[in-house]
Amino acid sequence: MEAPLMHLALVGTPNSGKTSLFNALTGSRQKVANYPGVTVERKEGSFVTPLGRQISLVDLPGTYSLRGRSPDEEITRDVVLGRTAGEAMPDLVLCVADSTNLRLTIRLVLELKSTGRPLMLVLNMFDIATRRGVTVDVAKLSEALGVPVVTSIAVRKGGTADLLRRTDEIIAAQAPVAFQQNRWQPLTVAQLRATQREADRIIAATISLPTKPDTWTARVDAWVLHPIAGLLILLLLLFVMFQAVFAWAQPLMDLLQAAFDAVGQLVQDTLPAGLLQSFLQNGVISGVGSVIVFLPQIVIIFLFILLLEDFGYMARAAFLMDRIMGGAGLHGRAFIPLLSSFACAIPGIMATRVIDNRRDRLTTILIAPLMTCSARIPVYTLIISAFIPSRLIWGWINLQGLVMFGLYAVGIASALGVSFLIKFFMLRDYAPAPFMLELPDYKLPRARSVAIGVYTRAKMFLQRAGTTIFSMMVLIWFLASFPTAPASATDPAINYSFAAMIGKAIAPLLAPIGFNWQIAVALIPGMAAREVAVAALGTVYAIEGGKEAADQIGQVLATKWSLATALSLLAWYIFAPQCASTLAVIRRETGSSKWMAVTFAYMLVLAYLASLSTYNIACALGAG
């Protein structure tokens, strides 16, 4: 008779090496999803013990307590207590501890023990503790806690052998446990302090610290956490990452784009002109390509984040930026996701997973699209070159460059302003806890763990965003292609499409901000991606070459639009939610269409108000 599937859960404090242990046990046999209704990741994998038992392992979010003060802590508590719908109650809880820093984990073990679930303490990174002169009496610690204790070195081959052997022994000896739902109660502050005192007593009796502590981490932190030098180091690291996202990713992005262009050209050369060719070339191929072209940026962003996280620097960066970002109601960890949004809001939004608290993460997701992404650059360049003269101010400042810088600055300022308003109006009941975190020791990242992390996140990006973006691209293709132009048509085919009908229908709404129906039509396919508007304007004004004829488009626009209209459109693109990909990822990351709708609505209102103000002020100054 085949042995039943056993369910194990990994619990531990952040930076305890829990994820490394999960990767060591499960390897590539893991999948990542979100818990229903929340943005917290659910990582599950499987492995086989030496005695052939099939094990299902879930990596629960890092937590310091079972009090449930954040979504992460609530998920961990509810899974351990069997309160999560559709989640099997763990047959054994593995509490993972950083052997060099056991104080908070021992307290967590005492809390877990009070739940009545079968429990084992895993002393991870035991080799580092030994090297630093930390001595742990494992047998005495096990006796004091009343639970099995085993050592582990997750990053070394064979480093989990003892853990696997003890797991087999515990499962073999384990009798069915009648779980009592009401046995566990949240600890009061007084009980929590008493539990910590008991943890300290156990540590004093079972663990010997070195007489001469390791000072390498302290020496590095003297520079890394310095108020001035620390910020300069952070800016240097962020500069390298910022350059990498643009420079390193661009050749791969160009290669992917060229591949999809080649496939599209093959379809155009092979199939006769018609709806099938248009659907495959403009709907299917362009739709898939618009997703996959972002993959190199996704990989680079997460590679940097995982390396910094594993090295132990991410906590330091959050500590340094907390006071600066806190002035706008943002968490310190929001800095890197917002920075990556300059390349594209999609990897920026996905990078918000480094933010532990749900509300801080949500605020960062809502404002990330306001950062000036690279997709805006073709639109900005087209309008600025057509309407802003290329002349020097004060003999050395280029006016066109100054306008471009101003657009970036307005995007940053608006993101910080919206963050402040979100905290004030939407999250007024949210009282953020003081920013406290444990700074882990520095350690070299493990290539295998980083590779698995990058792979799983890249796969998630394609799975989460691909289908939604594809369907939106097909919808936009349909609107721009149907109904087809009559045989006697002399105008561009798009003039007879649903997109043109919609554009003409909403033109009266856009008239107060200086937009004509042609701009309205260009905004519709521009929903797929902001830069599409350039090619759409070329189509609307019947210019051959579209995007490749940017100079010619600019010449035509300069004769068709007023300066006030051009400035109004620039203001529109600072704020407008002209990116279906970003909206789709917001829906996926938040697990709800509600926040996607909120983002779309508030950005649309901001765009309209900004364009309305810009247009009327420009007209009043004679630019109409």
C-alpha positions in Angstrom: 0.0 0.0 0.0 1.4 3.4 -1.0 2.3 5.7 1.8 0.0 8.8 2.1 1.3 12.2 1.0 2.7 14.1 4.0 2.3 17.8 4.3 5.2 19.8 5.8 5.4 23.6 6.4 8.5 25.8 6.6 8.2 28.6 9.2 10.9 31.1 10.2 11.9 34.6 10.6 13.0 36.7 7.6 16.6 36.1 6.5 16.8 32.7 8.3 17.7 30.9 5.1 14.2 29.4 4.8 14.0 29.9 1.1 17.5 28.4 0.5 16.4 25.3 2.5 13.1 25.1 0.5 15.2 25.3 -2.8 17.6 22.6 -1.5 14.8 20.2 -0.6 12.5 20.8 -3.7 14.9 21.9 -6.4 12.9 22.6 -9.6 9.9 20.7 -8.3 8.1 23.8 -7.0 5.4 26.2 -8.1 4.5 29.7 -7.1 1.1 31.3 -6.9 -0.8 33.7 -4.7 -3.0 32.8 -1.8 -6.6 33.5 -2.7 -7.7 37.1 -2.2 -4.2 38.4 -1.1 -0.9 39.3 -2.8 1.1 37.1 -0.5 3.1 34.5 -2.5 2.4 30.8 -1.9 5.5 28.6 -2.7 4.9 24.8 -2.7 7.2 22.0 -3.8 7.7 18.3 -3.3 10.5 15.9 -2.5 11.0 12.3 -1.5 12.6 11.2 1.8 15.4 8.5 2.0 12.7 6.0 3.0 10.6 6.9 -0.1 7.9 9.0 1.6 6.3 11.6 -0.7 6.4 15.0 0.9 4.5 18.2 0.0 6.4 21.2 1.3 5.0 24.8 1.6 7.2 27.7 2.3 5.3 30.1 4.5 6.0 33.8 4.6 8.6 34.9 7.0 7.3 36.0 10.4 8.5 36.9 13.9 5.3 36.0 15.6 1.9 34.4 15.2 0.1 37.6 16.2 -1.0 38.3 12.6 -0.1 42.0 12.4 0.4 41.8 8.6 -1.0 39.7 5.7 2.2 37.6 5.8 1.9 36.8 9.5 -1.8 36.1 9.1 -1.2 33.6 6.3 1.5 31.8 8.3 -0.6 31.7 11.4 -3.8 30.5 9.6 -1.9 27.7 7.7 -0.3 26.4 10.9 -3.7 26.5 12.6 -5.5 24.9 9.7 -7.7 27.9 9.1 -6.9 28.5 5.4 -9.5 27.1 3.0 -8.1 24.6 0.5 -4.8 24.4 2.4 -3.9 21.1 4.0 -3.0 21.3 7.7 0.7 20.5 8.1 1.6 17.1 9.5 4.9 18.6 10.7 6.0 22.2 11.1 9.7 22.9 10.4 10.8 26.1 12.2 14.0 27.3 10.4 16.5 29.4 12.4 19.6 31.3 11.5 22.1 29.5 13.8 24.1 32.7 14.2 21.1 34.7 15.6 18.6 32.5 17.5 17.0 34.9 20.0 13.8 35.7 18.0 13.4 32.2 16.5 13.5 30.5 19.9 10.6 32.8 21.0 8.7 31.8 17.7 9.3 28.1 18.5 7.7 28.6 21.9 4.7 30.2 20.2 4.5 27.4 17.6 4.7 24.8 20.3 1.6 26.3 22.0 -0.5 25.5 18.8 -0.2 21.8 19.5 1.2 21.0 16.0 4.1 18.5 15.6 7.2 20.7 15.4 10.9 20.4 14.7 13.5 23.2 15.0 16.0 23.3 12.1 19.3 25.1 12.9 20.2 26.4 9.4 23.5 27.9 8.4 25.1 25.9 11.2 28.5 26.0 9.5 28.6 29.8 9.6 27.7 29.7 13.3 30.5 27.1 14.0 33.0 29.2 12.1 32.2 32.2 14.1 32.6 30.4 17.4 29.0 29.9 18.3 28.5 26.7 20.2 25.0 25.1 20.4 24.3 22.1 22.7 21.8 20.6 20.3 20.7 17.8 22.7 20.2 20.2 25.6 18.4 22.7 23.4 16.0 20.0 22.3 15.4 18.9 25.9 14.8 22.5 27.0 12.3 23.2 24.2 10.7 19.8 24.2 10.9 19.5 20.4 13.3 17.7 18.1 16.3 19.9 17.0 18.4 19.2 13.9 21.2 21.1 12.2 21.2 22.0 8.5 23.5 23.6 5.9 21.0 24.3 3.1 23.6 25.6 0.6 25.9 22.6 0.8 25.4 19.3 -1.0 24.3 16.7 1.6 23.7 19.5 4.1 20.1 18.4 4.6 20.8 14.7 5.2 20.2 14.9 8.9 17.0 16.8 8.4 15.6 14.2 6.0 16.6 11.4 8.3 14.9 13.0 11.3 11.8 13.8 9.2 11.5 10.1 8.4 11.9 9.2 12.0 9.3 11.7 13.3 6.7 10.7 10.6 7.2 7.0 11.3 6.7 7.5 15.1 4.0 10.1 14.8 0.6 9.0 15.9 -2.5 10.8 14.5 -2.9 14.1 16.4 -6.3 15.4 17.4 -5.9 19.0 16.7 -7.7 21.3 19.1 -8.8 24.5 17.4 -9.3 26.5 20.6 -6.1 25.6 22.3 -4.0 28.4 20.9 -4.8 32.0 21.8 -2.9 35.2 20.7 -0.4 36.3 23.2 -0.9 39.5 25.1 2.0 42.0 25.3 2.8 40.7 28.8 2.7 37.1 27.7 4.9 37.9 24.7 7.5 39.5 27.0 7.3 36.5 29.3 7.9 34.2 26.3 10.9 36.3 25.3 12.4 36.0 28.8 11.9 32.2 28.7 13.6 32.2 25.3 16.5 34.2 26.6 16.8 31.7 29.6 17.0 28.7 27.2 19.6 30.4 25.0 21.7 31.3 28.0 21.6 27.6 29.1 22.3 26.0 25.8 24.2 28.4 23.5 27.7 29.8 24.0 28.6 32.9 22.1 32.3 33.6 21.1 34.3 35.8 23.4 35.6 37.8 20.4 32.6 38.4 18.1 32.9 38.6 14.4 33.4 42.2 13.4 33.5 41.9 9.6 29.8 42.7 9.3 30.2 45.6 11.8 33.1 47.0 9.8 31.1 46.9 6.5 28.0 48.4 8.2 30.1 51.3 9.5 30.3 52.4 5.8 27.1 51.0 4.4 24.8 52.5 7.2 26.7 55.8 7.4 24.3 58.7 6.9 26.3 60.1 4.0 28.6 57.4 2.8 25.8 54.9 3.0 23.5 56.9 0.8 26.4 57.4 -1.7 27.0 53.6 -1.8 23.2 53.1 -2.3 23.1 55.6 -5.1 26.1 53.9 -6.8 24.4 50.5 -6.6 21.1 51.8 -7.9 23.0 53.6 -10.7 24.5 50.4 -11.8 21.2 48.6 -11.6 19.5 51.5 -13.4 22.1 51.3 -16.2 21.8 47.5 -16.4 18.1 47.6 -16.9 18.5 50.0 -19.9 21.9 48.9 -21.2 22.1 45.2 -20.5 18.5 44.4 -21.4 18.4 46.4 -24.6 20.4 44.0 -26.9 18.2 41.1 -25.7 15.1 43.2 -26.1 16.2 44.2 -29.6 16.9 40.6 -30.4 13.5 39.5 -29.2 11.8 42.3 -31.0 13.7 41.5 -34.2 12.6 37.8 -33.9 8.9 38.8 -33.6 9.3 41.3 -36.4 10.8 38.5 -38.6 7.9 36.2 -37.7 5.4 38.9 -38.5 7.2 39.6 -41.8 7.1 35.9 -42.6 3.3 35.9 -42.0 2.9 39.0 -44.2 5.0 37.4 -47.0 3.3 34.0 -46.8 -0.4 34.8 -46.3 -2.4 36.9 -48.6 -3.5 40.3 -47.4 -6.7 40.1 -45.4 -8.1 39.6 -41.9 -6.2 36.4 -41.2 -2.9 38.0 -42.0 -3.8 41.1 -39.9 -5.0 39.0 -37.0 -1.9 36.9 -36.9 0.6 39.7 -37.5 -1.0 42.6 -35.6 -3.0 40.7 -33.0 -1.3 37.4 -32.1 2.4 38.1 -32.9 2.4 41.7 -31.8 0.4 40.7 -28.7 2.8 38.0 -27.6 5.8 40.1 -28.5 4.7 43.0 -26.5 4.9 40.8 -23.4 8.0 38.8 -24.0 10.1 41.8 -25.0 10.0 42.9 -21.3 11.4 39.6 -20.2 15.1 40.7 -20.1 14.2 43.6 -17.9 12.3 41.3 -15.6 15.2 39.0 -15.3 17.8 41.7 -14.6 15.6 43.5 -12.1 15.0 40.3 -10.1 18.6 39.2 -10.5 19.7 42.4 -8.7 17.0 42.1 -6.1 17.7 38.5 -5.3 21.5 39.1 -5.2 21.1 42.1 -2.9 18.6 40.2 -0.7 20.8 37.1 -0.4 23.9 39.2 0.3 22.0 40.9 3.1 22.1 44.4 1.7 18.3 44.9 0.9 17.5 45.4 4.6 20.2 48.0 4.8 18.8 49.9 1.7 15.4 49.9 3.2 16.8 51.2 6.5 18.6 54.1 4.7 15.6 55.1 2.6 12.9 54.8 5.2 13.2 58.3 6.5 13.3 59.9 3.0 10.5 57.8 1.6 8.5 58.1 4.8 8.0 61.8 4.2 5.7 60.9 1.3 4.0 58.1 3.2 6.1 55.4 1.5 7.9 52.4 3.0 11.7 52.4 2.7 11.5 49.3 0.5 9.5 51.2 -2.1 12.5 52.9 -3.5 13.9 50.1 -5.7 10.5 49.2 -7.3 9.9 52.8 -8.1 13.4 53.2 -9.5 12.9 50.2 -11.8 9.6 51.7 -13.0 11.7 54.2 -14.9 12.5 51.4 -17.3 9.0 49.9 -17.2 6.2 49.9 -14.6 5.7 46.1 -15.1 9.0 45.0 -13.4 8.6 47.8 -10.9 5.2 46.6 -9.9 6.4 43.0 -9.7 9.4 44.2 -7.6 7.0 45.5 -4.9 7.1 41.9 -3.5 10.1 43.0 -1.5 7.7 45.1 0.6 6.4 43.1 3.5 3.3 45.0 4.5 0.3 44.7 2.2 -0.8 48.4 2.5 2.7 49.7 1.8 3.0 47.3 -1.1 -0.4 48.4 -2.5 0.5 52.1 -2.3 3.7 51.5 -4.2 1.8 49.5 -6.9 -0.7 52.3 -7.3 1.9 55.0 -7.9 4.5 53.0 -9.9 2.8 53.8 -13.2 3.3 57.5 -12.6 7.1 57.1 -12.9 8.3 58.1 -16.4 8.8 54.8 -18.1 10.8 54.3 -21.3 7.6 53.8 -23.3 6.8 57.5 -23.0 10.1 58.5 -24.6 9.0 58.1 -28.2 5.9 60.2 -27.6 7.8 62.9 -25.6 10.5 63.0 -28.3 8.1 63.3 -31.1 6.1 66.2 -29.6 9.1 68.0 -28.1 11.1 67.9 -31.4 8.0 69.2 -33.3 7.0 72.0 -31.1 9.9 73.0 -28.8 12.7 74.9 -30.5 16.2 73.5 -30.2 18.0 76.4 -28.6 20.2 77.1 -25.7 19.1 78.9 -22.5 21.8 80.8 -20.6 24.2 79.6 -23.2 24.5 75.9 -22.1 21.1 74.4 -21.3 19.2 72.9 -24.2 15.5 73.9 -24.1 14.3 70.5 -25.4 16.4 68.6 -22.9 15.1 70.9 -20.1 11.5 70.2 -21.1 12.2 66.4 -21.1 13.8 66.7 -17.6 10.8 68.7 -16.5 8.5 65.8 -17.6 10.5 63.3 -15.6 10.5 65.7 -12.6 6.8 66.2 -12.7 6.3 62.4 -12.9 8.4 61.9 -9.7 6.7 64.7 -7.9 3.2 63.5 -8.8 4.1 60.0 -7.6 5.2 61.3 -4.2 2.1 63.6 -4.0 -0.3 60.8 -4.9 1.3 58.5 -2.3 0.8 61.2 0.4 -2.9 61.6 -0.7 -3.5 57.8 -0.7 -2.2 57.5 2.8 -4.3 60.5 4.0 -7.6 59.7 2.3 -7.8 56.0 1.5 -5.7 54.5 4.3 -6.4 56.9 7.1 -7.2 54.0 9.5 -3.7 52.6 8.8 -1.3 53.3 11.6 2.1 52.0 10.4 4.3 50.3 12.9 7.7 51.8 13.6 10.1 50.6 10.9 12.0 47.8 12.7 13.9 45.1 11.1 16.7 42.7 11.9 19.9 43.3 9.9 21.2 39.9 8.7 24.9 39.1 8.5 26.5 39.4 5.1 26.9 36.2 3.2 27.7 35.3 -0.4 24.6 34.6 -2.6 24.3 31.0 -3.8 24.1 30.7 -7.6 21.6 27.8 -7.5 19.2 29.6 -5.2 19.4 32.9 -7.2 18.9 31.0 -10.5 15.8 29.2 -9.2 14.4 32.5 -7.9 15.0 34.3 -11.2 13.5 31.4 -13.2 10.3 31.1 -11.1 9.7 34.9 -11.3 10.3 35.0 -15.1 7.9 32.1 -15.5 5.3 33.8 -13.3 5.6 37.0 -15.4 4.9 35.2 -18.6 2.0 33.2 -17.1 0.4 36.1 -15.2 0.7 38.8 -17.7 0.8 36.9 -21.0 -2.8 35.7 -21.3 -4.4 39.0 -20.1 -2.2 41.2 -22.3 -2.8 38.9 -25.3 -6.5 39.1 -25.0 -6.4 42.9 -24.7 -4.2 43.2 -27.8 -6.6 41.0 -29.8 -9.5 43.3 -28.6 -7.6 46.4 -29.7 -6.8 44.8 -33.1 -10.5 44.0 -33.5 -11.6 47.6 -32.7 -9.0 49.0 -35.2 -9.9 46.5 -38.0 -13.7 46.3 -38.0 -15.7 47.2 -39.8 -13.4 47.1 -42.8 -13.2 50.0 -45.2 -15.5 49.9 -48.2 -14.1 49.2 -51.6 -14.4 52.9 -52.7 -12.8 54.2 -49.6 -10.1 56.9 -50.0 -9.4 57.6 -46.3 -7.2 55.3 -44.1 -9.0 52.1 -43.2 -8.9 53.0 -39.5 -11.3 55.9 -40.2 -14.1 53.3 -40.8 -13.3 51.1 -37.8 -15.0 50.9 -34.4 -11.9 52.6 -33.0 -12.6 55.7 -35.2 -16.3 55.6 -34.2 -15.3 55.6 -30.6 -12.8 58.3 -31.1 -15.3 60.6 -32.8 -17.9 59.8 -30.1 -15.5 60.8 -27.3 -14.0 63.8 -29.2 -16.5 66.2 -27.6 -15.2 65.1 -24.1 -11.7 65.8 -25.2 -12.3 69.1 -26.9 -11.9 71.1 -23.6 -8.3 69.8 -23.3 -7.5 70.6 -27.0 -7.7 67.1 -28.4 -9.3 66.4 -31.8 -10.8 63.2 -32.9 -7.6 62.1 -34.6 -5.8 62.2 -31.2 -8.7 60.3 -29.7 -8.3 57.6 -32.3 -4.6 57.4 -31.6 -5.2 57.1 -27.9 -7.3 53.9 -28.4 -4.6 51.6 -29.9 -2.2 53.5 -27.6 -3.9 51.7 -24.8 -1.8 48.6 -25.7 1.4 50.5 -25.1 2.1 54.2 -25.0 4.6 54.3 -27.9 1.9 52.8 -30.2 0.3 56.2 -30.3 3.2 57.5 -32.5 2.4 54.9 -35.2 -1.3 55.4 -34.7 -0.9 59.2 -35.4 1.0 58.3 -38.5 -1.9 56.1 -39.6 -4.5 58.6 -38.8 -2.8 61.4 -40.7 -2.2 59.0 -43.7 1.6 59.1 -43.4 3.5 56.3 -44.9 6.0 54.7 -42.7 4.3 55.3 -39.3 6.8 55.0 -36.5 9.8 55.0 -38.8 8.7 58.4 -40.2 8.8 60.2 -36.9 10.3 63.4 -38.4 7.6 63.6 -41.0 4.9 63.0 -38.4 6.3 65.8 -36.4 6.2 68.2 -39.4 2.5 67.3 -40.1 1.6 67.7 -36.4 3.3 71.1 -36.3 0.9 72.3 -39.0 -2.2 70.6 -37.6 -2.0 71.3 -33.9 -1.5 74.4 -31.8 1.3 74.6 -29.2 -1.4 74.4 -26.5 -2.6 71.1 -27.9 0.9 69.7 -28.0 1.6 70.8 -24.4 -1.7 69.4 -23.3 -0.9 66.0 -24.8 2.5 66.0 -23.0 0.7 66.6 -19.8 -1.8 63.8 -20.6 1.0 61.3 -21.1 2.6 62.1 -17.8 -0.5 60.8 -16.0 -2.7 58.8 -18.4 -3.0 55.0 -17.9 -2.0 54.3 -21.5 -0.7 50.8 -21.0 -2.8 47.7 -20.9 0.2 45.6 -19.8 0.6 47.6 -16.7 -3.1 47.5 -15.8 -3.1 43.7 -16.3 -0.1 43.2 -14.0 -1.7 45.4 -11.4 -4.8 43.2 -11.5 -2.6 40.1 -11.2 -0.4 41.4 -8.4 -3.2 42.7 -6.3 -5.4 39.7 -7.0 -8.3 42.0 -7.7 -9.8 44.0 -10.6 -10.8 46.7 -8.0 -7.3 48.2 -7.7 -6.8 48.0 -11.5 -10.0 50.1 -11.9 -8.9 52.5 -9.1 -5.5 53.0 -10.8 -7.1 53.5 -14.2 -9.7 56.0 -12.8 -7.4 58.2 -10.7 -4.7 58.4 -13.4 -7.4 59.3 -16.0 -8.8 62.0 -13.8 -5.3 63.4 -13.1 -4.5 63.3 -16.9 -7.6 65.2 -17.8 -7.2 67.8 -15.1 -3.5 68.3 -16.0 -4.3 68.6 -19.7 -7.2 70.9 -19.0 -5.1 73.2 -16.9 -2.1 73.1 -19.3 -4.3 73.8 -22.4 -6.2 76.7 -20.9 -3.1 78.3 -19.4 -1.2 77.9 -22.7 -4.2 79.4 -24.6 -4.4 82.3 -22.2 -0.7 83.0 -22.9 -1.3 83.0 -26.6 -0.2 79.5 -27.6 -3.7 78.4 -28.8 
